Amino acid sequence: MARSKQVYAIIGLMVLDEDYRNDFFADPHAAANQLVGSLTNDELAQIMRIAGESGVTVEKTEYVRQAKDAFGNLYAFLKCPSFPCPDPDPFEA
Protein backbone atom coordinates (compact mmCIF):
# COMPACT_ATOMS: atom_id res chain seq x y z
CA MET A 1 0.00 0.00 0.00
CA ALA A 2 1.24 3.45 -0.89
CA ARG A 3 1.85 6.11 1.72
CA SER A 4 -0.72 8.87 1.91
CA LYS A 5 -0.67 12.32 3.50
CA GLN A 6 -4.43 11.99 4.03
CA VAL A 7 -4.02 8.78 6.03
CA TYR A 8 -1.19 10.34 8.05
CA ALA A 9 -3.42 13.36 8.79
CA ILE A 10 -6.19 11.07 10.07
CA ILE A 11 -3.78 9.14 12.29
CA GLY A 12 -2.30 12.38 13.60
CA LEU A 13 -5.68 13.79 14.56
CA MET A 14 -6.60 10.50 16.20
CA VAL A 15 -3.58 10.94 18.47
CA LEU A 16 -4.38 14.56 19.30
CA ASP A 17 -8.19 14.64 19.50
CA GLU A 18 -10.15 12.13 21.58
CA ASP A 19 -13.51 13.31 20.17
CA TYR A 20 -12.29 12.73 16.61
CA ARG A 21 -10.97 9.33 17.67
CA ASN A 22 -14.42 8.38 18.97
CA ASP A 23 -16.08 9.70 15.80
CA PHE A 24 -13.60 7.76 13.67
CA PHE A 25 -14.27 4.41 15.34
CA ALA A 26 -18.03 5.04 15.18
CA ASP A 27 -17.94 5.77 11.41
CA PRO A 28 -14.44 5.69 9.91
CA HIS A 29 -15.42 6.60 6.36
CA ALA A 30 -17.48 9.64 7.38
CA ALA A 31 -14.84 10.88 9.85
CA ALA A 32 -12.09 10.50 7.27
CA ASN A 33 -14.11 12.29 4.58
CA GLN A 34 -14.91 15.13 6.98
CA LEU A 35 -11.22 15.68 7.68
CA VAL A 36 -9.50 15.11 4.32
CA GLY A 37 -12.25 14.83 1.71
CA SER A 38 -12.57 11.95 -0.70
CA LEU A 39 -10.14 9.06 -0.51
CA THR A 40 -8.68 6.72 -3.08
CA ASN A 41 -9.56 3.04 -2.81
CA ASP A 42 -6.08 2.36 -1.39
CA GLU A 43 -6.47 5.09 1.25
CA LEU A 44 -9.93 3.85 2.16
CA ALA A 45 -8.57 0.31 2.59
CA GLN A 46 -5.88 1.65 4.94
CA ILE A 47 -8.46 3.60 6.95
CA MET A 48 -10.71 0.57 7.28
CA ARG A 49 -7.77 -1.52 8.54
CA ILE A 50 -6.97 1.13 11.16
CA ALA A 51 -10.66 1.10 12.17
CA GLY A 52 -10.54 -2.67 12.67
CA GLU A 53 -12.87 -3.44 9.78
CA SER A 54 -10.35 -5.87 8.27
CA GLY A 55 -7.13 -7.63 9.18
CA VAL A 56 -7.90 -7.80 12.91
CA THR A 57 -7.25 -11.05 14.75
CA VAL A 58 -9.13 -10.17 17.97
CA GLU A 59 -12.73 -9.17 18.69
CA LYS A 60 -13.39 -5.77 17.09
CA THR A 61 -14.54 -4.15 20.34
CA GLU A 62 -11.31 -5.28 22.03
CA TYR A 63 -9.26 -4.00 19.10
CA VAL A 64 -11.01 -0.60 19.25
CA ARG A 65 -10.42 -0.38 23.01
CA GLN A 66 -6.73 -1.20 22.58
CA ALA A 67 -6.33 1.23 19.68
CA LYS A 68 -8.03 4.07 21.57
CA ASP A 69 -5.83 3.37 24.60
CA ALA A 70 -2.71 3.36 22.41
CA PHE A 71 -3.60 6.68 20.77
CA GLY A 72 -4.42 8.16 24.19
CA ASN A 73 -1.13 6.94 25.65
CA LEU A 74 0.78 8.40 22.72
CA TYR A 75 -0.94 11.75 23.29
CA ALA A 76 -0.05 11.64 27.00
CA PHE A 77 3.55 10.83 26.12
CA LEU A 78 3.75 13.76 23.70
CA LYS A 79 2.38 16.16 26.34
CA CYS A 80 4.79 14.91 29.01
CA PRO A 81 7.22 17.60 30.21
CA SER A 82 9.83 15.13 31.49
CA PHE A 83 10.60 11.42 31.51
CA PRO A 84 9.16 9.17 32.93
CA CYS A 85 5.66 10.29 32.27
CA PRO A 86 3.34 10.09 33.96
CA ASP A 87 5.42 10.15 37.11
CA PRO A 88 5.44 6.80 38.86
CA ASP A 89 3.28 6.55 41.98
CA PRO A 90 5.75 6.48 44.90
CA PHE A 91 3.21 4.52 47.01
CA GLU A 92 2.63 1.81 44.42
CA ALA A 93 4.33 -1.42 45.50
Secondary structure as a PSIPRED ss2 file (coil, helix, strand):
# PSIPRED VFORMAT (PSIPRED V4.0)

   1 M C   1.000  0.000  0.000
   2 A C   1.000  0.000  0.000
   3 R C   1.000  0.000  0.000
   4 S C   1.000  0.000  0.000
   5 K H   0.000  1.000  0.000
   6 Q H   0.000  1.000  0.000
   7 V H   0.000  1.000  0.000
   8 Y H   0.000  1.000  0.000
   9 A H   0.000  1.000  0.000
  10 I H   0.000  1.000  0.000
  11 I H   0.000  1.000  0.000
  12 G H   0.000  1.000  0.000
  13 L H   0.000  1.000  0.000
  14 M H   0.000  1.000  0.000
  15 V H   0.000  1.000  0.000
  16 L H   0.000  1.000  0.000
  17 D C   1.000  0.000  0.000
  18 E H   0.000  1.000  0.000
  19 D H   0.000  1.000  0.000
  20 Y H   0.000  1.000  0.000
  21 R H   0.000  1.000  0.000
  22 N H   0.000  1.000  0.000
  23 D H   0.000  1.000  0.000
  24 F H   0.000  1.000  0.000
  25 F H   0.000  1.000  0.000
  26 A H   0.000  1.000  0.000
  27 D C   1.000  0.000  0.000
  28 P H   0.000  1.000  0.000
  29 H H   0.000  1.000  0.000
  30 A H   0.000  1.000  0.000
  31 A H   0.000  1.000  0.000
  32 A H   0.000  1.000  0.000
  33 N H   0.000  1.000  0.000
  34 Q H   0.000  1.000  0.000
  35 L H   0.000  1.000  0.000
  36 V H   0.000  1.000  0.000
  37 G C   1.000  0.000  0.000
  38 S C   1.000  0.000  0.000
  39 L C   1.000  0.000  0.000
  40 T C   1.000  0.000  0.000
  41 N H   0.000  1.000  0.000
  42 D H   0.000  1.000  0.000
  43 E H   0.000  1.000  0.000
  44 L H   0.000  1.000  0.000
  45 A H   0.000  1.000  0.000
  46 Q H   0.000  1.000  0.000
  47 I H   0.000  1.000  0.000
  48 M H   0.000  1.000  0.000
  49 R H   0.000  1.000  0.000
  50 I H   0.000  1.000  0.000
  51 A C   1.000  0.000  0.000
  52 G C   1.000  0.000  0.000
  53 E C   1.000  0.000  0.000
  54 S C   1.000  0.000  0.000
  55 G C   1.000  0.000  0.000
  56 V C   1.000  0.000  0.000
  57 T C   1.000  0.000  0.000
  58 V C   1.000  0.000  0.000
  59 E C   1.000  0.000  0.000
  60 K H   0.000  1.000  0.000
  61 T H   0.000  1.000  0.000
  62 E H   0.000  1.000  0.000
  63 Y H   0.000  1.000  0.000
  64 V H   0.000  1.000  0.000
  65 R H   0.000  1.000  0.000
  66 Q H   0.000  1.000  0.000
  67 A H   0.000  1.000  0.000
  68 K H   0.000  1.000  0.000
  69 D H   0.000  1.000  0.000
  70 A H   0.000  1.000  0.000
  71 F H   0.000  1.000  0.000
  72 G H   0.000  1.000  0.000
  73 N H   0.000  1.000  0.000
  74 L H   0.000  1.000  0.000
  75 Y H   0.000  1.000  0.000
  76 A H   0.000  1.000  0.000
  77 F H   0.000  1.000  0.000
  78 L H   0.000  1.000  0.000
  79 K H   0.000  1.000  0.000
  80 C C   1.000  0.000  0.000
  81 P C   1.000  0.000  0.000
  82 S C   1.000  0.000  0.000
  83 F C   1.000  0.000  0.000
  84 P C   1.000  0.000  0.000
  85 C C   1.000  0.000  0.000
  86 P C   1.000  0.000  0.000
  87 D C   1.000  0.000  0.000
  88 P C   1.000  0.000  0.000
  89 D C   1.000  0.000  0.000
  90 P C   1.000  0.000  0.000
  91 F C   1.000  0.000  0.000
  92 E C   1.000  0.000  0.000
  93 A C   1.000  0.000  0.000
